[in-house]
Amino acid sequence: MNYQHKELASGRWNTFSFVEQMANIGSDIERAISWNKKDQPDYSKHAFERALELLDLTISDKKNISRLRELLRVREVLADYFVFDNTYNSTAESWQKYFLQFNYAARLKT
């Protein structure tokens, strides 16, 4: 697979805590939302693809096995929001709120 985050994909990603992983994914989701609001669909698409790559790395991280159901649902609903028909009726605000919690928790740890 051709990773955009080559260093992270080579194993460094697994050294991050689950909260740090989700906060990083949230950063790319925030970028995708921001670019979408600025009517820049190509930039939004690239940011979403980066987030999806990080989410897939998080899903494959063995320490997150107990969170697999949530992670797979997040992936499904994100794809629905950014790529498909948004049948789950997600909003930019709901995604920002979801990922903000991880960002806040990650900052508490540092």
Contacts in CASP RR format, 6 or more apart in sequence:
PFRMAT RR
TARGET T0000
AUTHOR 0000-0000-0000
METHOD contacts of the structure
MODEL  1
MNYQHKELASGRWNTFSFVEQMANIGSDIERAISWNKKDQPDYSKHAFER
ALELLDLTISDKKNISRLRELLRVREVLADYFVFDNTYNSTAESWQKYFL
QFNYAARLKT
1 9 0 8 1.000
3 9 0 8 1.000
3 53 0 8 1.000
4 49 0 8 1.000
4 50 0 8 1.000
4 53 0 8 1.000
5 13 0 8 1.000
5 50 0 8 1.000
5 53 0 8 1.000
5 54 0 8 1.000
5 57 0 8 1.000
8 54 0 8 1.000
8 57 0 8 1.000
9 53 0 8 1.000
9 57 0 8 1.000
13 21 0 8 1.000
13 54 0 8 1.000
13 57 0 8 1.000
13 58 0 8 1.000
13 61 0 8 1.000
14 57 0 8 1.000
14 61 0 8 1.000
14 62 0 8 1.000
14 63 0 8 1.000
16 24 0 8 1.000
17 106 0 8 1.000
17 109 0 8 1.000
18 58 0 8 1.000
18 61 0 8 1.000
18 63 0 8 1.000
18 64 0 8 1.000
18 67 0 8 1.000
19 102 0 8 1.000
19 105 0 8 1.000
19 106 0 8 1.000
19 109 0 8 1.000
20 106 0 8 1.000
20 109 0 8 1.000
21 54 0 8 1.000
21 57 0 8 1.000
21 58 0 8 1.000
21 61 0 8 1.000
21 64 0 8 1.000
22 58 0 8 1.000
22 99 0 8 1.000
22 102 0 8 1.000
22 106 0 8 1.000
23 99 0 8 1.000
23 102 0 8 1.000
23 103 0 8 1.000
23 105 0 8 1.000
23 106 0 8 1.000
23 107 0 8 1.000
24 54 0 8 1.000
25 51 0 8 1.000
25 54 0 8 1.000
25 55 0 8 1.000
25 58 0 8 1.000
25 99 0 8 1.000
25 102 0 8 1.000
26 51 0 8 1.000
26 99 0 8 1.000
26 102 0 8 1.000
26 103 0 8 1.000
27 99 0 8 1.000
27 103 0 8 1.000
28 47 0 8 1.000
28 48 0 8 1.000
28 50 0 8 1.000
28 51 0 8 1.000
28 54 0 8 1.000
29 47 0 8 1.000
29 48 0 8 1.000
29 51 0 8 1.000
29 78 0 8 1.000
29 95 0 8 1.000
29 96 0 8 1.000
29 99 0 8 1.000
30 96 0 8 1.000
30 99 0 8 1.000
31 43 0 8 1.000
31 44 0 8 1.000
31 47 0 8 1.000
31 50 0 8 1.000
32 44 0 8 1.000
32 45 0 8 1.000
32 47 0 8 1.000
32 48 0 8 1.000
32 51 0 8 1.000
32 82 0 8 1.000
33 44 0 8 1.000
33 92 0 8 1.000
33 95 0 8 1.000
33 96 0 8 1.000
35 41 0 8 1.000
35 43 0 8 1.000
35 44 0 8 1.000
35 47 0 8 1.000
36 44 0 8 1.000
36 92 0 8 1.000
37 92 0 8 1.000
44 82 0 8 1.000
45 82 0 8 1.000
48 78 0 8 1.000
48 82 0 8 1.000
48 83 0 8 1.000
51 78 0 8 1.000
52 75 0 8 1.000
52 78 0 8 1.000
52 79 0 8 1.000
55 71 0 8 1.000
55 74 0 8 1.000
55 75 0 8 1.000
55 78 0 8 1.000
56 75 0 8 1.000
58 64 0 8 1.000
58 71 0 8 1.000
59 68 0 8 1.000
59 71 0 8 1.000
59 72 0 8 1.000
59 75 0 8 1.000
64 71 0 8 1.000
74 98 0 8 1.000
77 88 0 8 1.000
77 90 0 8 1.000
78 90 0 8 1.000
78 95 0 8 1.000
80 86 0 8 1.000
80 87 0 8 1.000
80 88 0 8 1.000
80 90 0 8 1.000
81 88 0 8 1.000
81 90 0 8 1.000
81 95 0 8 1.000
END
